[in-house]
Amino acid sequence: MNHTIIDDIFGAFHERGHRTYGENVTELQHGLQAATFAEQQGASPTLIAAALLHDIGHLLHDLGEEIADQGIDAAHEALGAAFLGEHFVPAVVEPARLHVAAKRYLCTVDPAYFATLSPVSVQSLALQGGPMTPAEVAAFESNPFCADAVQLRRFDDLGKEPAMLTPDLEHFRPYLLAGLKSTAA
């Protein structure tokens, strides 16, 4: 049941997590690093789960690793959120769904933020709509998961260190379990 979906997710990381999508880390390294930063900073269990799973959409499509070079936005955040929403509570799903919007938001409200983005993240930003309009900023700020999405975005941005050592996936299983929807009958 619940353990099966976590095992399925871990299987996807093991099967496709070697892909890099243009960064200097694999999908698996990136997720583990983001979750490690979340854990180190004392984030809630559900935000740690969201940090690990925020890019799961990349593991669900077959568009390849260099899609941004082809001018394609895979909308991985929506793909991932649709999958996660079947199994996890909104406190996991929504920050993951909003992590791209959080990048767009931060580029708008924090003038120094754009300079911190990796070249791949700058490239994807253009495909994802660029900085937000004032109306988009207001809508984003009114979302109850805005703060968690921004925090997740910061963990996402940090999680690009090729030599960083992290715990393995099993270490994060309790956080994923904490974020599962209740199946009590």
WOPEKA-V463231 format. One record per residue. N is the residue number from 1. SS is DSSP state (h for helix, s for strand, l for the rest). PHI is phi in whole degrees, -180 to 180 (* if undefined). PSI is psi in whole degrees, 0 to 359 (NA if undefined). Layout:
n->(N N)
ss->(SS SS)
phi->(PHI PHI)
psi->(PSI PSI)
//
This chain:
n->(1 2 3 4 5 6 7 8 9 10 11 12 13 14 15 16 17 18 19 20 21 22 23 24 25 26 27 28 29 30 31 32 33 34 35 36 37 38 39 40 41 42 43 44 45 46 47 48 49 50 51 52 53 54 55 56 57 58 59 60 61 62 63 64 65 66 67 68 69 70 71 72 73 74 75 76 77 78 79 80 81 82 83 84 85 86 87 88 89 90 91 92 93 94 95 96 97 98 99 100 101 102 103 104 105 106 107 108 109 110 111 112 113 114 115 116 117 118 119 120 121 122 123 124 125 126 127 128 129 130 131 132 133 134 135 136 137 138 139 140 141 142 143 144 145 146 147 148 149 150 151 152 153 154 155 156 157 158 159 160 161 162 163 164 165 166 167 168 169 170 171 172 173 174 175 176 177 178 179 180 181 182 183 184 185)
ss->(l h h h h h h h h h h h h h h h l l l l l l l l l l h h h h h h h h h h h h h h l l l l h h h h h h h h h l l h h h h h l l l l l l h h h h l l l l l h h h h h h h h h h l l s l h h h h h h h h l h h h h h h h h h h h l l l l h h h l l h h h h h h h h h l l l l l l h h h h h h h h l l l l h h h h h h h h h h h h h l l l l l l l l l l h h h h h h h h h h l s l l l l l)
phi->(* -64 -68 -64 -65 -66 -62 -64 -65 -61 -62 -64 -62 -70 -79 -120 -69 -77 -70 -116 46 94 -85 -89 -130 -81 -58 -64 -58 -62 -63 -64 -67 -60 -66 -65 -62 -61 -63 -62 -92 74 -66 -65 -55 -71 -73 -64 -61 -61 -62 -64 -99 -60 -107 -57 -59 -64 -83 -98 -105 -115 -86 92 -88 -108 -64 -63 -65 -94 77 -110 -102 -74 50 -59 -68 -73 -61 -64 -64 -62 -68 -64 -62 -73 -127 -118 -72 -56 -66 -95 -67 -66 -60 -65 -62 -94 -67 -74 -59 -64 -64 -60 -62 -63 -64 -86 -94 -125 -57 -83 -63 -53 -66 -89 -73 -70 -56 -66 -69 -65 -61 -69 -56 -61 -72 -92 114 69 -57 -76 -79 -57 -67 -67 -60 -62 -65 -63 -64 -85 -74 -64 -104 -55 -62 -66 -65 -66 -63 -60 -59 -64 -65 -59 -65 -75 -81 -140 -107 -56 -97 -69 -94 -136 -64 -85 -57 -56 -57 -94 -54 -59 -69 -66 -60 -65 -97 -73 -65 -68 -115 -65 -94)
psi->(254 323 330 316 322 318 322 318 314 322 319 319 319 325 318 357 353 347 154 342 31 346 175 11 159 167 318 311 317 312 316 321 314 316 323 315 319 314 315 329 9 28 162 157 321 327 326 317 316 321 317 320 1 332 21 332 329 331 350 346 163 35 356 176 337 33 326 325 338 6 24 130 114 355 45 331 322 318 313 317 322 317 310 325 338 339 335 158 160 330 343 312 312 314 323 316 326 3 331 316 323 324 313 318 310 325 334 315 345 98 332 343 315 321 343 350 145 159 322 321 325 316 314 328 316 320 335 4 356 191 154 154 165 322 321 322 312 317 317 314 337 351 132 345 13 307 318 322 319 317 316 319 321 319 320 313 327 332 56 39 107 327 2 134 138 165 164 178 318 327 327 359 316 326 320 318 320 336 0 148 148 137 15 134 NA)
//
